[in-house]
Amino acid sequence: RVRLRRAPDKVQHRRNTRSSAVPRGSPRANRRLKRDAMSDANGSPPRAMEEDDDDRRPQRSPREGRSPERKDAPARKERERDPAADIIKITDDDAAFVLGKGGATKRKIARVSGAKLEIVDLKSAGASSGMEGAEIEITGTPAARQRAKDYIGYVLSQRTGPVYIDHTMRRDDLSIVMVPMDCVGYVMGRGGQVLRDMENEWGTLMFFAKKKEDEGKDAGSDGAKVQEILAIFGTRRSRRGAELKVMSAVEHKMPGHFLDGESLRVPLDQPGDGEDDDFDYDVFPFRGDEFSYALGGRGSTRKKIASAANCILEYVGQVAFLAGNERQRAQCRDYLDWLLKQKEGEFHVDVTGRDDVATVKVPTKSVGYVTGHKGEGLRSVEASTRTFCFTNGRPPAVADDGADGADDGADDAMNDAEKDGDEEEEDNRPGAENGAKKRARSPDLPKKPRGGRGGSDDHEVVLIFGDDKDDREKARRMITDKVRDHARGGGGGGGGRKRGRDDSRDRGRRGDSRDRGRGDDRGGQRRRFDSRDRGGGRRDRDRSRDRGGGDRDRGGGGRDRSHEVCRDYSKGRCNRGSDCRFRHVDN
């Protein structure tokens, strides 16, 4: 019974569903309704649509539905190859491994080797049928193609197991760093992300390998110190930067592995270090808390100095390593020295003869707006332009002899000006009496320089250091725009060093608002002291009236008190002198 009772509902639902696919009132809908009614009367399910329906679209063969092909259309050609290219045939799995996520591995190999790589899928490249797998097409100079083939071989070797390499071989594109087994995981990071970040930062190809003699050894067997080889491929500059980066990580994890105090246990010796050019490295040891100050949050200060000087700068332990040519190392050392001097306060830099600096004169009233709160304004300019900026301090005092000579010269000039001012000349103005004389106008006296920071009292000098001239010019324009914005009223007073707004005023306002709100809400304790407050206020007003105070007196208004006697003077406590509004009478 349940079935018989629910069957009409199912049939009606099926009927509505089927009939909703076609417009109502159409011939096809009418035929469907007629068939459904007949099926319900016979008790059989609805039949499929007859083949002879008028509105049913006839079946067409696949060839009928296509447009006719042109007989003159050219046949599909296979992909053309460069005759000078090197071809490496690999499997589909190897092609995916060489390609990497989003093509990152292929781009990395091409960047480091200097060659162009193209991975071709043989199935979809229009090649003859029956060919499977893929091939890598390598183009470029012969040396670049050979490097690319070597790198591809090293990358594919990592799929089957550890890579064993001869650490004694010398290649002009290879640097080797011996990393203890305890630090391998720390250098690689989770999923190798730390190592990938180093590759992206320095443009290198890096992977861990093992020595032939260490095969089968355990890290704790016989107390032997087993190490792994970290192979770094790339240019000389990029390899040096990645090498120092790894040394910094290992020294942090295992202090004393590379350093013996402030010097290296083994000097750096990689291919390219012994060339005739001036590429080398220097050390800059830190003292006390200088390391944390020169590092900055997340290494921001170190990166800033390195970018401005265009020099490799890495901190291994408490020692800074500066790598580059002689000019870059000298700039980096100067910038580090000036950075550490900022801890002690103002200092002056003599920029005479330097070609890595630009200067901007900033009005004193706009210095706080340009530097920003705690120097954030200049920090943003440095980050955008790869420069190192700070305000120049006042120059040091001149030697005593020179200072005395300068003072004598200034006094002589003042005496001569006074003599010239005492001379009189004939007055030829209309209406003047004959023989009248007029006093000559005194010439302008030379002014002594005042104690401004790198300038005068009305302006200060901002120094912009950087290796690139375009970066310095960009920073100069940004600072100039800030000064113009402040002159047009586009910003507040800023918050530069020792020029920030006094927060005590804001705190006082906030405290007053809280006190007023608390007094209005509670009320009882406030009213309890109203009488004493009012009395104290009256006594204060009387006392200020006796002393000659009061807002009206200070503002020049109110009654005349010149006939009243100053009580402070009678007690010997009046220090207002002639400015006092009361009479001074001796007892």
Summary of the structure (lengths in Angstrom):
residues: 587
radius of gyration: 44.2
end to end distance: 129.6
largest distance: 146.7
contacts: 1472
relative contact order: 0.05
helix: 45%
strand: 14%
